[in-house]
Amino acid sequence: MNCLHKLGWSIEVESDESILLWHLATDLSSKLLSDYMVYLLVLRPLMLPDRIGQIRFQDSCAEAIVFFHRKHVKDGIQACEKLLQVNTEILPLKVKGDRSKSVLFDACRLAKSLQSLETEEEWECEKKWEMMGHVWVEMLCYAACQCRWNHHANELRPGGELLTHVWLLMAHFGITEHFWTSQGHARARLVVS
């Protein structure tokens, strides 16, 4: 099965949703670039293209708190186990409607898909982690190119965010056009051979 076919849904959503999905799924399955992107989403939202990230983050946290309370979760390991046991066959839209912006359920679905790459698709663990790394780099590059120049300029004064340094390097090497869009929402693309 093609990786894009199996996981493409997770990057064909708004970029803030994709960041949260991949962050939660990475937590369930690994982590550093994931933490940085969520840091941007929560503490530097102006540097990211979509502006619903705060709402989606808060809804996801609220849903996680309720879920963990109901399941009597006591630690991180048990939290991961309970999340990976979630029935992902029924879409959340059918259960809770479209009012919540939480991505917790979809993150469970993505984590299971990532795990199945090893079990069902017979990927080696290293190949899975390499693909996940590529997805995070694509999201970082996309966010760097979509951030307004004045936000990058403001970040340079105190030393600059990693995102700004990535943007400067990409501009220097002339590769920012790859991430520009003229219509709709651009999505990170899975770079997997």
TAZI-V933597 format. One record per helix or strand. SS is the DSSP state (a for helix, b for strand). FROM is the first residue (numbers start at 1). LEN is the number of residues. If there is no record, write none. Layout:
{{SS,FROM,LEN} {SS,FROM,LEN}}
This chain:
{{a,3,8} {a,15,15} {a,32,12} {a,45,3} {a,53,18} {a,76,9} {a,92,5} {a,104,16} {a,125,22} {a,149,9} {a,162,11} {a,177,3}}
